[in-house]
């Protein structure tokens, strides 16, 4: 009976040892973080012989570190738009294959240059014989001013004025005062000869001019006066006083002027009962300071 009980206990012990779930209980536990293998995935362990100790389970290899995600790639820069196509060649020109495009640009327009202006103010005298008893020519002081446009060109236009003062200067005679306004053209023949030569003698030659135009003159003495129209003639020469490199020229002008009346007005003296015709003066001579700008 005792042998029978011992045999049953040995058989029960062997059954417990042979059970797979018990074998796992004797072995080492599963590391933290590693899920236990299922029965289907777990490899079949060799069974120890009866009465032998259960061998330890093989070590589980350490878990590989998680792969670090690569940094995000920077997107490539946006491609620049292609350059515009070259303009088509002008009509009539052949198109050569492979030839570089020819870019043509219109030249900038040159600034518009205005004609040069001039202003002259001077003093001189009138050679006049009207109103003198001896009939001789006398010098009467006069004031002159001239404004011009087109200096340096072959042809220009000027506007001139002058006034003579004879009243009160000759007590025994009755000369007349003259007040004139002229509009005339200016012809410079020397402007065409070597226009790029700026030497002193050539500057003098370029400024020499002849005058021709029309004028209006008021002649009289005291409250008695008359008006006449005349043909203006004259000539002049300018002497430069400033260097040629200066933008503004300063000159000394020497000029002569004479007016030919289209008719002769008569001045009546009611007290004396006489009439005096006002004819032409011999000439007007003057020197003026000129600014050209």
ZADO-1210 file (C-alpha; in nm, 4 decimals, padded with zeros to 6 digits):
<atoms>
<atom x="00.0000" y="00.0000" z="00.0000" code="UNK" pos="1"/>
<atom x="00.2820" y="00.2352" z="00.0816" code="UNK" pos="2"/>
<atom x="00.4474" y="00.1681" z="-00.2526" code="UNK" pos="3"/>
<atom x="00.1254" y="00.2410" z="-00.4305" code="UNK" pos="4"/>
<atom x="00.0918" y="00.5839" z="-00.2677" code="UNK" pos="5"/>
<atom x="00.4578" y="00.6634" z="-00.3445" code="UNK" pos="6"/>
<atom x="00.4095" y="00.5650" z="-00.7101" code="UNK" pos="7"/>
<atom x="00.1078" y="00.7867" z="-00.7445" code="UNK" pos="8"/>
<atom x="00.2955" y="01.0836" z="-00.5988" code="UNK" pos="9"/>
<atom x="00.5899" y="01.0317" z="-00.8345" code="UNK" pos="10"/>
<atom x="00.3573" y="01.0097" z="-01.1330" code="UNK" pos="11"/>
<atom x="00.1828" y="01.3339" z="-01.0321" code="UNK" pos="12"/>
<atom x="00.5185" y="01.5101" z="-00.9885" code="UNK" pos="13"/>
<atom x="00.6339" y="01.3957" z="-01.3329" code="UNK" pos="14"/>
<atom x="00.3087" y="01.5183" z="-01.4871" code="UNK" pos="15"/>
<atom x="00.3525" y="01.8610" z="-01.3319" code="UNK" pos="16"/>
<atom x="00.7145" y="01.8849" z="-01.4509" code="UNK" pos="17"/>
<atom x="00.6239" y="01.7726" z="-01.8034" code="UNK" pos="18"/>
<atom x="00.3506" y="02.0359" z="-01.8416" code="UNK" pos="19"/>
<atom x="00.4586" y="02.3259" z="-02.0832" code="UNK" pos="20"/>
<atom x="00.2956" y="02.5981" z="-01.8765" code="UNK" pos="21"/>
<atom x="00.4825" y="02.4829" z="-01.5678" code="UNK" pos="22"/>
<atom x="00.8101" y="02.4744" z="-01.7561" code="UNK" pos="23"/>
<atom x="00.7694" y="02.8405" z="-01.8325" code="UNK" pos="24"/>
<atom x="00.6932" y="02.9121" z="-01.4735" code="UNK" pos="25"/>
<atom x="01.0259" y="02.7595" z="-01.3703" code="UNK" pos="26"/>
<atom x="01.2208" y="02.9486" z="-01.6353" code="UNK" pos="27"/>
<atom x="01.3148" y="03.3182" z="-01.6337" code="UNK" pos="28"/>
<atom x="01.0480" y="03.5805" z="-01.6809" code="UNK" pos="29"/>
<atom x="01.0020" y="03.7837" z="-02.0008" code="UNK" pos="30"/>
<atom x="01.1971" y="04.1178" z="-02.0010" code="UNK" pos="31"/>
<atom x="00.9988" y="04.4390" z="-01.9529" code="UNK" pos="32"/>
<atom x="00.8866" y="04.5950" z="-02.2806" code="UNK" pos="33"/>
<atom x="00.9016" y="04.2663" z="-02.4794" code="UNK" pos="34"/>
<atom x="00.5626" y="04.1066" z="-02.5401" code="UNK" pos="35"/>
<atom x="00.5493" y="03.7379" z="-02.4429" code="UNK" pos="36"/>
<atom x="00.5609" y="03.5009" z="-02.7308" code="UNK" pos="37"/>
<atom x="00.2477" y="03.3096" z="-02.7994" code="UNK" pos="38"/>
<atom x="00.2396" y="02.9332" z="-02.7820" code="UNK" pos="39"/>
<atom x="00.2342" y="02.9104" z="-03.1584" code="UNK" pos="40"/>
<atom x="00.5380" y="03.1373" z="-03.1955" code="UNK" pos="41"/>
<atom x="00.7413" y="03.0072" z="-02.8985" code="UNK" pos="42"/>
<atom x="01.0035" y="02.7514" z="-03.0044" code="UNK" pos="43"/>
<atom x="00.9601" y="02.4040" z="-02.8710" code="UNK" pos="44"/>
<atom x="01.1884" y="02.3487" z="-02.5731" code="UNK" pos="45"/>
<atom x="01.3565" y="02.0125" z="-02.5235" code="UNK" pos="46"/>
<atom x="01.2108" y="01.8231" z="-02.2314" code="UNK" pos="47"/>
<atom x="01.4471" y="01.7287" z="-01.9557" code="UNK" pos="48"/>
<atom x="01.4654" y="01.3628" z="-01.8572" code="UNK" pos="49"/>
<atom x="01.2728" y="01.2408" z="-01.5663" code="UNK" pos="50"/>
<atom x="01.4087" y="01.3533" z="-01.2339" code="UNK" pos="51"/>
<atom x="01.6486" y="01.6112" z="-01.3918" code="UNK" pos="52"/>
<atom x="01.6368" y="01.9825" z="-01.3206" code="UNK" pos="53"/>
<atom x="01.4863" y="02.2068" z="-01.5813" code="UNK" pos="54"/>
<atom x="01.7612" y="02.3902" z="-01.7729" code="UNK" pos="55"/>
<atom x="01.7368" y="02.7696" z="-01.7802" code="UNK" pos="56"/>
<atom x="01.5806" y="02.9285" z="-02.0844" code="UNK" pos="57"/>
<atom x="01.8197" y="03.0924" z="-02.3353" code="UNK" pos="58"/>
<atom x="01.8667" y="03.4696" z="-02.2837" code="UNK" pos="59"/>
<atom x="01.6508" y="03.6935" z="-02.4921" code="UNK" pos="60"/>
<atom x="01.8567" y="03.9286" z="-02.7135" code="UNK" pos="61"/>
<atom x="01.8194" y="04.2983" z="-02.6201" code="UNK" pos="62"/>
<atom x="01.5703" y="04.4949" z="-02.8165" code="UNK" pos="63"/>
<atom x="01.7241" y="04.7083" z="-03.0942" code="UNK" pos="64"/>
<atom x="01.6930" y="05.0867" z="-03.0366" code="UNK" pos="65"/>
<atom x="01.4207" y="05.2561" z="-03.2269" code="UNK" pos="66"/>
<atom x="01.5403" y="05.4134" z="-03.5500" code="UNK" pos="67"/>
<atom x="01.5583" y="05.7929" z="-03.5403" code="UNK" pos="68"/>
<atom x="01.3509" y="05.9513" z="-03.8140" code="UNK" pos="69"/>
<atom x="01.5650" y="06.1495" z="-04.0608" code="UNK" pos="70"/>
<atom x="01.5146" y="06.5275" z="-04.0630" code="UNK" pos="71"/>
<atom x="01.2711" y="06.6540" z="-04.3224" code="UNK" pos="72"/>
<atom x="01.4324" y="06.7389" z="-04.6510" code="UNK" pos="73"/>
<atom x="01.4369" y="07.1049" z="-04.7556" code="UNK" pos="74"/>
<atom x="01.2357" y="07.1475" z="-05.0740" code="UNK" pos="75"/>
<atom x="01.4421" y="07.2651" z="-05.3696" code="UNK" pos="76"/>
<atom x="01.4082" y="07.6363" z="-05.4603" code="UNK" pos="77"/>
<atom x="01.1473" y="07.7256" z="-05.7108" code="UNK" pos="78"/>
<atom x="01.2817" y="07.7436" z="-06.0627" code="UNK" pos="79"/>
<atom x="01.3086" y="08.0944" z="-06.2148" code="UNK" pos="80"/>
<atom x="01.0806" y="08.1673" z="-06.5076" code="UNK" pos="81"/>
<atom x="01.2522" y="08.1421" z="-06.8436" code="UNK" pos="82"/>
<atom x="01.3681" y="08.4748" z="-06.9983" code="UNK" pos="83"/>
<atom x="01.1344" y="08.6313" z="-07.2521" code="UNK" pos="84"/>
<atom x="01.2051" y="08.5448" z="-07.6116" code="UNK" pos="85"/>
<atom x="01.4129" y="08.7999" z="-07.8091" code="UNK" pos="86"/>
<atom x="01.2219" y="09.0423" z="-08.0287" code="UNK" pos="87"/>
<atom x="01.1835" y="08.9409" z="-08.3887" code="UNK" pos="88"/>
<atom x="01.4359" y="09.0913" z="-08.6306" code="UNK" pos="89"/>
<atom x="01.3260" y="09.3818" z="-08.8497" code="UNK" pos="90"/>
<atom x="01.1629" y="09.3043" z="-09.1764" code="UNK" pos="91"/>
<atom x="01.4072" y="09.2272" z="-09.4498" code="UNK" pos="92"/>
<atom x="01.6862" y="09.0904" z="-09.2275" code="UNK" pos="93"/>
<atom x="01.7614" y="08.7153" z="-09.2484" code="UNK" pos="94"/>
<atom x="01.7375" y="08.5012" z="-08.9344" code="UNK" pos="95"/>
<atom x="02.0610" y="08.3053" z="-08.8769" code="UNK" pos="96"/>
<atom x="02.0335" y="07.9764" z="-08.6913" code="UNK" pos="97"/>
<atom x="02.2319" y="07.9752" z="-08.3680" code="UNK" pos="98"/>
<atom x="02.3170" y="08.3456" z="-08.3873" code="UNK" pos="99"/>
<atom x="02.2823" y="08.5350" z="-08.0572" code="UNK" pos="100"/>
<atom x="01.9890" y="08.7736" z="-08.0441" code="UNK" pos="101"/>
<atom x="02.0740" y="09.1321" z="-08.1206" code="UNK" pos="102"/>
<atom x="01.9222" y="09.3749" z="-07.8738" code="UNK" pos="103"/>
<atom x="01.8816" y="09.7217" z="-08.0183" code="UNK" pos="104"/>
<atom x="01.8142" y="10.0253" z="-07.8024" code="UNK" pos="105"/>
<atom x="01.6980" y="10.3594" z="-07.9322" code="UNK" pos="106"/>
<atom x="01.9435" y="10.6400" z="-07.8556" code="UNK" pos="107"/>
<atom x="01.8221" y="10.9019" z="-07.6130" code="UNK" pos="108"/>
<atom x="01.7025" y="11.2138" z="-07.7861" code="UNK" pos="109"/>
<atom x="01.9384" y="11.5072" z="-07.7567" code="UNK" pos="110"/>
<atom x="01.8133" y="11.7993" z="-07.5504" code="UNK" pos="111"/>
<atom x="01.6619" y="12.0798" z="-07.7491" code="UNK" pos="112"/>
<atom x="01.9028" y="12.3733" z="-07.7557" code="UNK" pos="113"/>
<atom x="01.7612" y="12.7247" z="-07.7681" code="UNK" pos="114"/>
<atom x="01.9217" y="13.0075" z="-07.9656" code="UNK" pos="115"/>
<atom x="02.1476" y="13.2356" z="-07.7642" code="UNK" pos="116"/>
<atom x="02.0126" y="13.5674" z="-07.6430" code="UNK" pos="117"/>
<atom x="02.1908" y="13.9009" z="-07.6102" code="UNK" pos="118"/>
<atom x="02.1300" y="14.2290" z="-07.4320" code="UNK" pos="119"/>
<atom x="02.3244" y="14.5506" z="-07.4984" code="UNK" pos="120"/>
<atom x="02.3183" y="14.8876" z="-07.3277" code="UNK" pos="121"/>
<atom x="02.5377" y="15.1777" z="-07.4362" code="UNK" pos="122"/>
<atom x="02.5873" y="15.5448" z="-07.5028" code="UNK" pos="123"/>
<atom x="02.6812" y="15.7372" z="-07.8127" code="UNK" pos="124"/>
<atom x="02.5747" y="16.0284" z="-08.0236" code="UNK" pos="125"/>
<atom x="02.3682" y="16.1368" z="-08.3203" code="UNK" pos="126"/>
<atom x="02.5266" y="16.3357" z="-08.6003" code="UNK" pos="127"/>
<atom x="02.2401" y="16.5735" z="-08.6802" code="UNK" pos="128"/>
<atom x="02.2064" y="16.8992" z="-08.8720" code="UNK" pos="129"/>
<atom x="01.8298" y="16.9527" z="-08.8377" code="UNK" pos="130"/>
<atom x="01.7480" y="17.2786" z="-08.6558" code="UNK" pos="131"/>
<atom x="02.0927" y="17.4341" z="-08.6736" code="UNK" pos="132"/>
<atom x="02.1210" y="17.7727" z="-08.8432" code="UNK" pos="133"/>
<atom x="02.4682" y="17.7104" z="-08.9784" code="UNK" pos="134"/>
<atom x="02.3563" y="17.3890" z="-09.1472" code="UNK" pos="135"/>
<atom x="02.6507" y="17.1958" z="-09.0072" code="UNK" pos="136"/>
<atom x="02.6366" y="16.8562" z="-08.8455" code="UNK" pos="137"/>
<atom x="02.6599" y="16.8502" z="-08.4668" code="UNK" pos="138"/>
<atom x="02.7050" y="16.5649" z="-08.2214" code="UNK" pos="139"/>
<atom x="02.4051" y="16.5200" z="-07.9922" code="UNK" pos="140"/>
<atom x="02.4337" y="16.2666" z="-07.7063" code="UNK" pos="141"/>
<atom x="02.2079" y="15.9609" z="-07.7228" code="UNK" pos="142"/>
<atom x="02.1241" y="15.6452" z="-07.5295" code="UNK" pos="143"/>
<atom x="02.0965" y="15.3019" z="-07.6993" code="UNK" pos="144"/>
<atom x="01.9670" y="14.9587" z="-07.6029" code="UNK" pos="145"/>
<atom x="01.9382" y="14.6423" z="-07.8138" code="UNK" pos="146"/>
<atom x="01.7882" y="14.2982" z="-07.7415" code="UNK" pos="147"/>
<atom x="01.8706" y="14.0112" z="-07.9753" code="UNK" pos="148"/>
<atom x="01.8006" y="13.6433" z="-08.0404" code="UNK" pos="149"/>
<atom x="02.0127" y="13.4042" z="-08.2477" code="UNK" pos="150"/>
<atom x="02.3606" y="13.5219" z="-08.1532" code="UNK" pos="151"/>
<atom x="02.6266" y="13.3058" z="-08.3180" code="UNK" pos="152"/>
<atom x="02.3992" y="13.1999" z="-08.6034" code="UNK" pos="153"/>
<atom x="02.4080" y="13.3199" z="-08.9609" code="UNK" pos="154"/>
<atom x="02.0831" y="13.5087" z="-08.9182" code="UNK" pos="155"/>
<atom x="01.9213" y="13.6632" z="-08.6084" code="UNK" pos="156"/>
<atom x="01.6561" y="13.9135" z="-08.5099" code="UNK" pos="157"/>
<atom x="01.7102" y="14.2229" z="-08.2911" code="UNK" pos="158"/>
<atom x="01.4921" y="14.4906" z="-08.1359" code="UNK" pos="159"/>
<atom x="01.6585" y="14.8270" z="-08.0714" code="UNK" pos="160"/>
<atom x="01.5678" y="15.1624" z="-07.9202" code="UNK" pos="161"/>
<atom x="01.7483" y="15.4930" z="-07.8911" code="UNK" pos="162"/>
<atom x="01.6818" y="15.8445" z="-07.7661" code="UNK" pos="163"/>
<atom x="01.8777" y="16.1657" z="-07.8320" code="UNK" pos="164"/>
<atom x="01.8717" y="16.4761" z="-07.6121" code="UNK" pos="165"/>
<atom x="01.9240" y="16.8030" z="-07.7996" code="UNK" pos="166"/>
<atom x="01.6779" y="17.0331" z="-07.6245" code="UNK" pos="167"/>
<atom x="01.8436" y="17.3016" z="-07.4135" code="UNK" pos="168"/>
<atom x="02.1943" y="17.2328" z="-07.5389" code="UNK" pos="169"/>
<atom x="02.2002" y="17.4866" z="-07.8206" code="UNK" pos="170"/>
<atom x="02.0210" y="17.8075" z="-07.7202" code="UNK" pos="171"/>
<atom x="02.0620" y="17.9880" z="-08.0510" code="UNK" pos="172"/>
<atom x="01.9382" y="17.6898" z="-08.2546" code="UNK" pos="173"/>
<atom x="01.6306" y="17.4695" z="-08.2594" code="UNK" pos="174"/>
<atom x="01.7539" y="17.1071" z="-08.2899" code="UNK" pos="175"/>
<atom x="01.5086" y="16.8211" z="-08.2485" code="UNK" pos="176"/>
<atom x="01.5026" y="16.5310" z="-08.0049" code="UNK" pos="177"/>
<atom x="01.4740" y="16.1902" z="-08.1642" code="UNK" pos="178"/>
<atom x="01.3109" y="15.8825" z="-08.0114" code="UNK" pos="179"/>
<atom x="01.3254" y="15.5665" z="-08.2239" code="UNK" pos="180"/>
<atom x="01.2221" y="15.2012" z="-08.2102" code="UNK" pos="181"/>
<atom x="01.3628" y="14.9554" z="-08.4677" code="UNK" pos="182"/>
<atom x="01.3057" y="14.5902" z="-08.5542" code="UNK" pos="183"/>
<atom x="01.5675" y="14.4483" z="-08.7870" code="UNK" pos="184"/>
<atom x="01.7382" y="14.1339" z="-08.9016" code="UNK" pos="185"/>
<atom x="02.1062" y="14.0631" z="-08.8329" code="UNK" pos="186"/>
<atom x="02.3258" y="13.8918" z="-09.0911" code="UNK" pos="187"/>
<atom x="02.6612" y="13.7446" z="-08.9791" code="UNK" pos="188"/>
<atom x="02.8567" y="13.6338" z="-09.2880" code="UNK" pos="189"/>
<atom x="03.1592" y="13.5255" z="-09.0837" code="UNK" pos="190"/>
<atom x="02.9578" y="13.2710" z="-08.8799" code="UNK" pos="191"/>
<atom x="02.9982" y="13.0152" z="-09.1598" code="UNK" pos="192"/>
<atom x="03.3787" y="13.0324" z="-09.1674" code="UNK" pos="193"/>
<atom x="03.5427" y="12.7831" z="-08.9273" code="UNK" pos="194"/>
<atom x="03.2562" y="12.7787" z="-08.6761" code="UNK" pos="195"/>
<atom x="03.4487" y="12.5427" z="-08.4405" code="UNK" pos="196"/>
<atom x="03.7485" y="12.7751" z="-08.4145" code="UNK" pos="197"/>
<atom x="03.7231" y="12.9687" z="-08.0869" code="UNK" pos="198"/>
<atom x="04.0380" y="13.1767" z="-08.1150" code="UNK" pos="199"/>
<atom x="04.0016" y="13.5462" z="-08.0386" code="UNK" pos="200"/>
<atom x="04.0258" y="13.6702" z="-08.3964" code="UNK" pos="201"/>
<atom x="03.7715" y="13.4113" z="-08.5126" code="UNK" pos="202"/>
<atom x="03.5316" y="13.5088" z="-08.2350" code="UNK" pos="203"/>
<atom x="03.5522" y="13.8671" z="-08.3550" code="UNK" pos="204"/>
<atom x="03.4911" y="13.7564" z="-08.7138" code="UNK" pos="205"/>
<atom x="03.1916" y="13.5388" z="-08.6166" code="UNK" pos="206"/>
<atom x="03.0246" y="13.8309" z="-08.4315" code="UNK" pos="207"/>
<atom x="03.0580" y="14.0908" z="-08.7096" code="UNK" pos="208"/>
<atom x="02.7114" y="14.1696" z="-08.8455" code="UNK" pos="209"/>
<atom x="02.5045" y="14.3814" z="-09.0829" code="UNK" pos="210"/>
<atom x="02.1624" y="14.5201" z="-08.9874" code="UNK" pos="211"/>
<atom x="01.8572" y="14.5789" z="-09.2052" code="UNK" pos="212"/>
<atom x="01.4988" y="14.6426" z="-09.0980" code="UNK" pos="213"/>
<atom x="01.2227" y="14.8949" z="-09.0354" code="UNK" pos="214"/>
<atom x="01.1866" y="15.1627" z="-08.7708" code="UNK" pos="215"/>
<atom x="00.9523" y="15.4219" z="-08.6263" code="UNK" pos="216"/>
<atom x="01.0876" y="15.7573" z="-08.5126" code="UNK" pos="217"/>
<atom x="00.9286" y="16.0411" z="-08.3162" code="UNK" pos="218"/>
<atom x="01.1043" y="16.3753" z="-08.3777" code="UNK" pos="219"/>
<atom x="01.0274" y="16.7118" z="-08.2258" code="UNK" pos="220"/>
<atom x="01.1053" y="16.9902" z="-07.9853" code="UNK" pos="221"/>
<atom x="00.8973" y="17.1002" z="-07.6921" code="UNK" pos="222"/>
<atom x="00.5284" y="17.0327" z="-07.7710" code="UNK" pos="223"/>
<atom x="00.5825" y="17.0268" z="-08.1463" code="UNK" pos="224"/>
<atom x="00.6660" y="16.6845" z="-08.2881" code="UNK" pos="225"/>
<atom x="00.6155" y="16.4617" z="-08.5844" code="UNK" pos="226"/>
<atom x="00.6354" y="16.0891" z="-08.6682" code="UNK" pos="227"/>
<atom x="00.8072" y="15.9190" z="-08.9545" code="UNK" pos="228"/>
<atom x="00.8740" y="15.5624" z="-09.0678" code="UNK" pos="229"/>
<atom x="01.2197" y="15.4746" z="-09.1851" code="UNK" pos="230"/>
<atom x="01.4412" y="15.2020" z="-09.3223" code="UNK" pos="231"/>
<atom x="01.6934" y="15.0910" z="-09.0622" code="UNK" pos="232"/>
<atom x="02.0494" y="15.0106" z="-09.1692" code="UNK" pos="233"/>
<atom x="02.3588" y="14.9469" z="-08.9611" code="UNK" pos="234"/>
<atom x="02.6758" y="14.7536" z="-08.8955" code="UNK" pos="235"/>
<atom x="02.8568" y="14.6402" z="-08.5810" code="UNK" pos="236"/>
<atom x="03.1539" y="14.4502" z="-08.4437" code="UNK" pos="237"/>
<atom x="03.1811" y="14.2818" z="-08.1006" code="UNK" pos="238"/>
<atom x="03.5079" y="14.2533" z="-07.9103" code="UNK" pos="239"/>
<atom x="03.5039" y="13.9597" z="-07.6606" code="UNK" pos="240"/>
<atom x="03.5956" y="14.0464" z="-07.3023" code="UNK" pos="241"/>
<atom x="03.5538" y="13.7001" z="-07.1446" code="UNK" pos="242"/>
<atom x="03.7208" y="13.3606" z="-07.2162" code="UNK" pos="243"/>
<atom x="03.5629" y="13.1323" z="-07.4719" code="UNK" pos="244"/>
<atom x="03.5109" y="12.8606" z="-07.2074" code="UNK" pos="245"/>
<atom x="03.2623" y="13.0755" z="-07.0129" code="UNK" pos="246"/>
<atom x="02.8933" y="12.9930" z="-07.0751" code="UNK" pos="247"/>
<atom x="02.8085" y="13.3654" z="-07.0762" code="UNK" pos="248"/>
<atom x="02.9970" y="13.6034" z="-07.3046" code="UNK" pos="249"/>
<atom x="03.0782" y="13.9619" z="-07.2190" code="UNK" pos="250"/>
<atom x="03.1568" y="14.1847" z="-07.5161" code="UNK" pos="251"/>
<atom x="03.2180" y="14.5455" z="-07.6126" code="UNK" pos="252"/>
<atom x="03.0117" y="14.6466" z="-07.9158" code="UNK" pos="253"/>
<atom x="03.1028" y="14.9238" z="-08.1557" code="UNK" pos="254"/>
<atom x="02.8142" y="15.0046" z="-08.3896" code="UNK" pos="255"/>
<atom x="02.6884" y="15.2532" z="-08.6429" code="UNK" pos="256"/>
<atom x="02.3256" y="15.3088" z="-08.7386" code="UNK" pos="257"/>
<atom x="02.1389" y="15.5199" z="-08.9897" code="UNK" pos="258"/>
<atom x="01.7714" y="15.5543" z="-09.0736" code="UNK" pos="259"/>
<atom x="01.6390" y="15.6542" z="-09.4158" code="UNK" pos="260"/>
<atom x="01.2982" y="15.8167" z="-09.3749" code="UNK" pos="261"/>
<atom x="01.0160" y="15.7078" z="-09.6011" code="UNK" pos="262"/>
<atom x="00.8827" y="16.0623" z="-09.5866" code="UNK" pos="263"/>
<atom x="00.9796" y="16.3974" z="-09.4281" code="UNK" pos="264"/>
<atom x="00.7449" y="16.5395" z="-09.1631" code="UNK" pos="265"/>
<atom x="00.7257" y="16.9187" z="-09.1100" code="UNK" pos="266"/>
<atom x="00.7107" y="17.0917" z="-08.7741" code="UNK" pos="267"/>
<atom x="00.5148" y="17.4223" z="-08.7711" code="UNK" pos="268"/>
<atom x="00.5958" y="17.7093" z="-08.5413" code="UNK" pos="269"/>
<atom x="00.2761" y="17.9061" z="-08.5005" code="UNK" pos="270"/>
<atom x="00.4443" y="18.2018" z="-08.3321" code="UNK" pos="271"/>
<atom x="00.7142" y="18.2421" z="-08.5937" code="UNK" pos="272"/>
<atom x="00.4901" y="18.1287" z="-08.8744" code="UNK" pos="273"/>
<atom x="00.7570" y="17.8969" z="-09.0101" code="UNK" pos="274"/>
<atom x="00.7808" y="17.5257" z="-09.0805" code="UNK" pos="275"/>
<atom x="01.0830" y="17.3034" z="-09.0500" code="UNK" pos="276"/>
<atom x="01.1215" y="16.9712" z="-09.2236" code="UNK" pos="277"/>
<atom x="01.2753" y="16.6879" z="-09.0225" code="UNK" pos="278"/>
<atom x="01.5056" y="16.4897" z="-09.2431" code="UNK" pos="279"/>
<atom x="01.7474" y="16.2087" z="-09.1754" code="UNK" pos="280"/>
<atom x="02.0368" y="16.2313" z="-08.9395" code="UNK" pos="281"/>
<atom x="02.3820" y="16.1648" z="-09.0771" code="UNK" pos="282"/>
<atom x="02.4386" y="15.8608" z="-08.8545" code="UNK" pos="283"/>
<atom x="02.4295" y="15.7343" z="-08.4969" code="UNK" pos="284"/>
<atom x="02.7470" y="15.6025" z="-08.3390" code="UNK" pos="285"/>
<atom x="02.7572" y="15.4199" z="-08.0069" code="UNK" pos="286"/>
<atom x="02.9516" y="15.1816" z="-07.7864" code="UNK" pos="287"/>
<atom x="02.7635" y="14.9268" z="-07.5751" code="UNK" pos="288"/>
<atom x="02.8348" y="14.6573" z="-07.3210" code="UNK" pos="289"/>
<atom x="02.6834" y="14.3275" z="-07.4408" code="UNK" pos="290"/>
<atom x="02.5934" y="14.0139" z="-07.2457" code="UNK" pos="291"/>
<atom x="02.5319" y="13.6950" z="-07.4447" code="UNK" pos="292"/>
<atom x="02.3668" y="13.4026" z="-07.2652" code="UNK" pos="293"/>
</atoms>
